[in-house]
Structures are given as structure tokens and as C-alpha cells.
Amino acid sequence: MSDALKHECGIALVRLLKPLEYYKEKYGTAFYGIQKMYLMMEKQHNRGQDGAGFASIKLDVEPGQRYISRVRSNHAQPIQDVFAQINDRINEEMSAHPEYANDVNLQKEKIPYVGELFLGHVRYGTFGKNSIESVHPFLRQSNWMHRNLILAGNFNMTNVKELFENLVELGQHPKEMADTVTVMEKIGHFLDKEVMQLYQDCKAEGYSKREASPVIADRLDIAKILARSAKNLDGGYAMAGLLGHGDAFVFRDPAGIRPAYFYQDDEVVVVASERPVIQTVFNVPFEKVQEIDPGNALIIKKNGKVSMNQILEPTVKKACSFERIYFSRGSDAEIYQERKNLGKLILPAVLDSIDSDTDNTVFSYIPNTAETSFYGLVEAAQDFLNQRKNNYILANRNTLTAETLQELLAVKIRTEKVAIKDAKLRTFITEDSSRDDLVAHVYDVTYGVIKPTDNLVIIDDSIVRGTTLKMSIIKMMDRLNPKRIVIVSSAPQIRYPDCYGIDMAKLEGLVAFRAALALLKEKNLYHIVDEVYTKCKAQENYADTEVVNYVTAIYDQFTPEEISDKIAEMLSSPEINAEVKIIFQKVEDLHIACPKNLGDWYFTGDYPTPGGNRVVNRAFMNFYEGKDARAY
């Protein structure tokens, strides 16, 4: 609960389909594209606050004129810093040259960032790296316009080592073994090959070298390049690329793990990681924003032609459910309803935990991202209470008085804001005992709303590590003196690491895993841990397609309720006076609530790509061998 989870990133792409003069005349500025990019990136700041980057391309420029601009930042507020730099540069040029004010051609020619094609990116540093070199977009430069490649993405590859070795076999010398660099160089390799083949074709057809350039741009087959590049990719990805001459693409993984949405009209083509971003920034209805199909690429040619091309055969769609539970903006119409449904579906378990005593129960939530599921929980609780009232009225209709009826109707579900996060407090001390005391005071509590006879039900999106629960929230709630504290997770138990872009790389960091280990010790079943290690070790050199996830055996001996009870015991402490219960969503109910996003590997171990099984086994071996290392 309230453990900070980091999601890899978000992308934004804008392609203007009209000449810049059109936007100047209609919207009053040739900087229309830049302004829209700022809004799209700012509306996705929830997806990354460690770094931000922006790149632009000017179409149809003369040789010798700069046509690619890029700016990146890893400052404290990177999006604002990126656009402050852009704004300062534009204002500097406009102040020094008043003649640019009403001349769009001069603005495009002389001012950086003014163009027709834009790519933006926000990121979290999931590998603990936050150097400026790690910030997207990445740039692969060439004197050949077509061979300039700009790449940014929301992705994580499970087989970076294999991809790196493929490049080495091709004779390349990649500068680092990072998935973004490796993927970019792989695409770049096949881009180079395609450009050279087209050049040879043009030469055979009698074109001069200079005449060949626009012909190559027109004939360049982006789908073919991506198909060759993507053959061995294993991971979750939505990657966006720009070519120097003006082609662009956004390519999504075959299982649809990472999200990507687009909108097109006669003025723009737009892509973002979240649908409501496009809806808000371009003022378009829900149904006008489409999803890029899994395994497909949205390709925008320099001439403005837009197509959806299948690059890889789609697999069973396993779109990330954490997008819906936690990361994506809750203003999406579908996500808002899904989060409410998550709250509604968990009510039966909550009622069991409080003996259906809603009269002596206060419902609340932590943190703010859990507010929507809280609304769903409370609505379902109100329906339960109304049914109870209805049954009482029907059973006592012959003797019911106006006074009794009034008392009955006055009974309501009790909701309170019991915790407020103090954003100014920072846990700047690293020494454990002092730091724990600071963590315990990050939240303020609302005194006077809980009675000693009350249950206190607190709902959150998910419980991952349990650290904040143990060190802060349970202690804080106990200060209110309830008889029982019920912590509710709208997500199921997180049992397995992620390897597709969410920062959950180590098994021992997951409280459900620690609880299962504790139960194995108690039941004298710890030999299962040794057996799982032996099986994982035996597969170490298998091909990914042959690897089985044996870590599931750690949980097979216990019901979800047994693990939940053990988690409650582990996260409580002797000084807590209230009874503590912890409830998790059922996986089946998660699928009912989020029917289009069935990616549930964190909860079930059912990884959507072969590399996932290798990663989870590697994570287990790291735990067993005492290695503090990532599994991918």
C-alpha cells in the first residue's frame, strides 16, 4: 500500500498533415505542434518524472539546413525544463529577428524545433540509472537523411543479451548493452540495408545520386524494415521512431502488453500511451481514438499516407492489467469504470471481514489513486445496506412506525478521509531506525471520526512490498483506536516479478513471496524451495521457449486466504492494538473488472512471452543464491 511503483514511460507523437501556414492562419501560430506536444507530455507526467525528451523534424529542407532538433532533461521537473529550453530558444530568435513574426517560412528555416513531425517521451529510471544518456529519444545519426533514426519507447526487452550478441555477429560494435540502444541499432542495421538496396535500384534505373534521394524516401518500406528488426524481440513494447526525411512509425508488441492509442483527421496524426490524453488535448470523443493493434505498426509516410501494418503475428492479447489498476490516468472512460468495478467486486470479502457490520464500519482509502475503486466499494456497500433495509421493511411492514422507518432510513454507509499525505516530509535520513520514525509520520490522520467499536476499512490499488504498510500506515491507523483494521487491495496478490516495464524485478521484495516462504517454514515444507531451485538451475541454458515457470510451486501449497493472513501477521507488530486483516482481489474478479487487459503475470506467473519464464526463474535463483541483482 502506497509503495512507490515505477512505470517505464510514456510516448507522444504528433505529425502535422498541413503546411505550417495553415496552423498559423487557423490557430494563430506556427508553433501549434510544439504546444500540443507540451500538453500531451504534461498529461502523461504520471508515466515518468525522472526524465523527458523531445525531438522534431522539419520536412523538405535544403541541404545544409538543420532539420533535426532534440532536447532532453533529467532535472527535477524534466517536462517543464525541456519546454523552458525550447521556449527560451524560440523567444531568443523571435526577439533578435522581429521580421520572423509573420513569416512562417522564415520561422521554419531559422528557428529550431519548428517543424511538422514531433516525438516526445517521459520516463522513470527503472534500472536505477538516471543519467542524461538514458533519457529518450535516442538518435542514430547519418549524413544520409533517410538513415537518421530517432527512437523512443515504452518498453523492456527480456532478451537484451541475445539481441546484443546478434548485433555483434552482424559485425557491429554497440556502445552499451541497453535495450533501447540495442533495438535502435537493430532497426538501424536493416534501415541501412534497405536504403542501400534502394539506392542500387535507383542507380540501375538511371537516377543520379541527388535524384535518388526523394525516390528512396518514397519507396522505403518501413513495415519490411520493422519485420526484419523485430524477429527476435521478446518483451512488452510500444516503440516510436522517426526517420530524418519524415517517415514515422509506432510499433506495438504482439501480446499488446504496452498500450498505444492514435487519432487521425485531416490536420494531424497523433499517438500517445493513453487515450484521454488525446481526447483532452485535441478535444475529440472517446470513439474517435483507436488502439494500435498488437503486433502492428502505425506507419506515417512522409507524403502523409497513414496505414496500419501487421509486423508480427499477434498472440493471445495480454495487455497489462496494472495499466488499468494503477498507472494510467483514471479519466479514461473505460479505466474509470473498471476501477469502480474492482471496488465493487471485492465487497463480499470485505463484508466477511467485518461480519457484515456496516453500521460500525468506516470506509476510506490511501492513496489518491485508489479513490475510484473506493467509490465502487462504497456504492456496493450502499447497495448492500439498501437491501438490508428493504428486507427489514418487508419483514416488519405490519408493525413499522414512522419513527422506526425514519431511524432506519437515516442509517448510511460511513465514509471519511482518515489519512492525508504530508507532501513536504522527505525521508532524507538513510539510517534505518531514524528513517522508520520519519516514514511513520509521512501521513497525518484525522482524529475523532473513529470509535473504539468501529472497523476501519482502507482500500488501495495494490500491495507490493508492504514496507509503507508496516512502517507507517497500520501504525497510523491504530492511533485512531479502531477495533479492527481491514486493508483492502483492489489488485490480487503480487507474487511474481515484472519484466516488461514495471519496476518489480526482485522476488524477495514482494510481500506475498515472503509470506509464502514463512508458511513453508512453519509447515516444514521448506524443502520445496530447494526443489524449485534445482529445477530452475537445470533450465539455465535452455532456450526460452523450453523454460517452465517452476516458481509457482512456492505458492501451490496454500490458499490465497492463508497467504493474506500471513501477510497481515507479518505487517502487524506487537504494539498494534487493533486486529489487522488484509484482503486481496481475486484474479477471476480482476478479469471481470478489466476484460480487455488480461495480462496477469504478476499475480499468476502466466507470462505472455517465453522470456518471462526465464526471468522469473532467474529472479528465484538470485534470491536463493543471495545475489542482489536484477533478473533481466
Helices and strands as residue ranges (DSSP letters): E 9-16, H 20-27, H 32-42, G 45-47, E 51-57, E 68-73, H 78-96, G 98-100, H 104-110, E 117-123, G 132-134, E 138-140, G 145-147, E 149-157, H 160-169, H 179-204, H 209-219, H 222-229, E 235-243, E 248-252, E 261-264, E 268-272, H 275-282, G 286-288, E 290-291, E 296-300, E 306-310, H 321-322, I 323-327, H 333-345, H 347-353, E 361-365, G 368-370, H 371-395, H 402-410, E 414-415, E 419-421, H 432-439, E 443-445, E 455-460, H 467-468, I 469-473, H 474-478, E 484-489, G 507-509, H 511-522, H 527-538, G 544-546, G 551-554, H 560-571, E 579-584, H 587-593, H 601-604, H 610-625
